Amino acid sequence: MLYSHKTAEQKRQDLRSMLTPGAARQFPGTFTPLSAPLIQEKGFDGIYISGGVLANELGLPDVGLTTLTEVAQRAGQIARVTDLPALVDADTGFGEPMNVARTVQELENAGLAGCHIEDQFNPKRCGHLDGKNMVDVETATKRIAAAASGRRDENFLIMARTDLRAVEGLDAAIDRAKALVDSGADAIFPEAMRSVEEFAKVCEAVDVRVLANMTEFGKSELFTRDQLADAGIAMIIYPVTSQRSAMGAIERTLDTIRTDGTQQAAVEEMMTRARLYELVDYEGYNSFDTGIFNFDVPDVHTSDS
């Protein structure tokens, strides 16, 4: 009820301990606190919070328009309602190296277990679109060094994302990943890999955990967990899957209302009221309220004298 049963520090420790090469831990993405308990209930390993998803929720494209405050607030709202560790997309760090250090501290304050910071220019582009502009290795490594320096909890995970594969090829992306690890990255997010073999090459090249992004309609095939585990992947994210699923269902239901004049045909596909109440723990709140406020209200007309 109200908050996770685990502290942020405990969740950061959990994230560290679960991420081992080949573990292929599954982190579905979410854009709303409401689905975080559902992800936990279904037995997943953690929560992923995409910067693109948060931008889309605000009706914006994923081009770096969201602010640190917006991302930290929403990510914190999601993290607080689950015992699972939450990894958040921090885009390019929201500014220069000093801003990056502050970003990490704000995300720590918000209860996140870790974040990733990328090596694009700002304004950035979605990792699976063409035409990305990359910063040089010095700028990229300064961002990661600043993030590591700003961290106060040693277990807060600093992940470095590189988008260099789509621009200069796999070898350049691997060289960049090594430099980012040398600058303090605890994990590597190689974006837009083209094959399982490419993921395996990254895993072999670096001595830290590696993430695989399994986003729909992107550059990477939607590989299975077993395939990615065999390649040495530690974590798999499904960043926009929940939002796309939800928006698809909303669109279909709106079409039904428009066509039929009623939502009746779509009701069977909806989450029931009882199931929704179960997710938000209505019974727990009711029991708490009854236990705390179980007293008779005095008659206001009764005189103390």
N, C-alpha and C positions, 0 to 999 in steps of 0.2 A: 504493500500500500504506500502511496505517495512517492517513495524513492526505492532505488535498488537496495537489496539486502547487503550488497558488497560496497566497500569504499572504492573510490577511484584508484587508490594505491593498490588495493587487492586486485582490481581488474587489470591494472598495468602489469603486475606480476604474473597474472594468468596468461596474458598475451605473450609475454616473454617466454614462459615455460612451454606454451603450446606450439610455438612456431619453430619447428625443426625441419631440416631438409627432407622433402618427401612426405611431410604430414598432410599437405594439401588441405589445410583447414578452410572451411567454407564460410565466407562472410557475405550474406545477401545484403544488398543495399536497401536503404529506406529513406524516405523524405518526410516521414511523420512519426512522432512518438507512438502513435496508436499501433503501428505494426511492429514495433520493437519487441513487445511481449510475445507477439505471435511468432516472430523469428526464434525467440528463446524457447518457446513452448514446442516448436517443431524440431528442436534438438540441434540447431546449428551452433557453430563455434564462436561467432562474433557478429558484429554489426559493422557495415560499411556506410559511410555518409559521403556521397559524391558532391563535389562542388557544382558540377553540371546540373545535378538533380535539384540542389538547393536554388540555383539560379532559375531553373525551369519552374519551380514552385512559385517563384515571385513573378513569373511571366517574362523572364529575361533569357536571352541566349547565353551559352557558356563561353563568354568572351572576357571574363575578368571584371564584370560590373559589380559583383557582390562585394561587400566590405567585410573586414575582419569581425566587426561587431555582429553583423547579420549571421555570419557563418558560426561564430562561437556560440551565439545565443541559441540558434536552432539545433546545432550539434549537441549542446549541453542539455537541451530539453529531451532529445532522443536518448542520450547516454544515461540520464538519471532514472529512466523507467525500466532498465534491464540490468541483470547481473552479468550480461555478456560484455566483454571489452569492445569498445567502439573506436574504429580508425576513421579519421576524417581527412578529406581532401583540402589542403591548405593552399591550393593553386601555386602561385609563384612566391608565396610568403607575405603578400600584401605590402610590398615595399622594398626598401634597401635593407642591407644586413641587420641594422639595428631594429627595423620594423619586424624582420623575420624572428629575431630573438623575442620581441614582445608577443608576436603571434603564438609562439610556443608556450609562453607563460599564460596567455589568455586561454589557450586550449587546455592547459593543465588545470587552470582555475575552473573551467567548465566541466571537468570530469572526464575528459577524453583519455583514451589509453595510448594514443599515438596519432601521428599525422604524416602525410607525405607532401613534399615540396618539389616542384618540377623545374626544368631547365629551359622553359620557353621565355620569350619576351612577354611583357604585359603591354597591351591586351593579348591574351593567349587565345588558342583555338582548341576545340575538342581534340583529344589525342588521336582520334581515328578519322580526322579530316585531313585533307591535303593542304599545303601552303603554310605549314608551321614555320615560325621564325625562332631560331635557337640562340640562346646566349652563349658566349664563349666559356671555355672550361673554367677560367678564373672566376667569372661571375657566378657560375653554377656552384663551384666549390665554396665560395664565400658564403652563399646562402646556407649551405648545409653546416658549415663551421659555425655560423652565427646561431643556427637553430640548436646545435649541440651545446654551444656555450650558454645559451639562454635557458636551457632546461634546468629545472631545480630537482625534479624527481628523476633519478638515474634510470628508472624503469620506463619512463615515457619514451615510446618508440619513435625515433627519427628515421623516416623512410625517405629515400631520394628517388624521384621519378626522372627517367630520361626519355625524351621523345626523339632522340637522335636517329633511331633505326629508320624512321620514315624519310629522313632528310639525307643522311650520309651513309646509311647501311649498318649492318650488324656489327662489324668489327669496330667501327667508330663508337657505336652505342656501348659495346663492352669496355672499350678504353675509357669512355666517360664514366661508366659505372664503377670501374676500379678507382678512378680519381675521386668520385663521390664517397666511396667507402673510406678512402684514405683521409677524407676531410671530416669524417665522423658519422657517416650514415650507418645505422644499425641494420638496414634492409634496403633492397633495391626493387624498384618498380620499373621494369623495362616495357615501355608502352608499344603497342601495335606490332607484336611479334607475328611472323607469318606462318610459323610451324611449331610443332612440339620440339623439333630438333633445335630450333633457335632458342626456345626456353631452356632446353638442356644445356646448351652452350653457355648461356649466361650463368646458370647455376654452377657449372663447372669452373667458370672464370673468377667468381667472387666467393669470399669466405663468409658471407652473411646470408640471411634469409632472402628469398626471392618471391615476389608476388606475380600472379598471373591475372590479367584483366579479361574476364569473359563477358564482354558486352555485346549485345545483339547489334547486327547491322554494321559491324566494324571490320577492321583489317584482319583480325584473328578469327580462325575457325572456332566454333564452340566446342572445345575439347572436353572430354569427360574428366571427372576427378581422378580416376585411375590413370589416365594418360598423363595428366599433369604431375601426379604423385611419382610416377615412374621417371619423369624428367627431373625430379628433385625440387619441385615447387613446394614452398612452405604454406602459402596462403593464396586462396582464389577469391576474387571479388566478382559480384554480379551487380554492378553499380546502378543501372537504370531499370532493371528487370521489374521490380515492384511498381515503380512509377508508370512504366509503359503498360503493365498489366492493369493497373488501376484506371489509367486514363482510357485504355481500350474499352474496359467495362463501362465506364461513365458514358463514353461516346455511344456505345451500343444501346444503353438504356435510354439516353436522350432521343436516339432515333426511334426507339420503340414508342416513347411517349408522343413524339411528333406524329408518327404514323398511325398508331392505334388510338390516340387520345387518352391513354391510360398506361401506367407502368406495369399492369397486371402480368403481362407475359414475361417480364424480366424479374419478377419478385423471387421466383424459385432460385435464381442465380445469386441473389443478394445474401449477405451475412444477416442472420436473424437478429432481432433485438436481444434475445437471450444470450446469443453468442457474443455480441458486442459488449453487453453488460459483464459477461464473464471475463473478457479481455481487460476491461478497465477496473475489474475487481469491485464491483458494486457491493457485493456481500461483505467484503473486508471493510469497506468504508462504513457500511451500515452497522457492523458489529462494533467497530471502534466508536462510532457516534453513540450507540446505545450504552456502551460501557462507561463512557466519560460523562455523558449528559443524562444519566439515568437518575433523575431526581424530580421531585414535584415542584412546579413553579408556585411560589407563594402567592396567596391572594393579595393583590395590590390594595384592596379595600380594607384589609385587616390592620388595625392599629397596633403599634408596638407597645402602647401603653395600656 
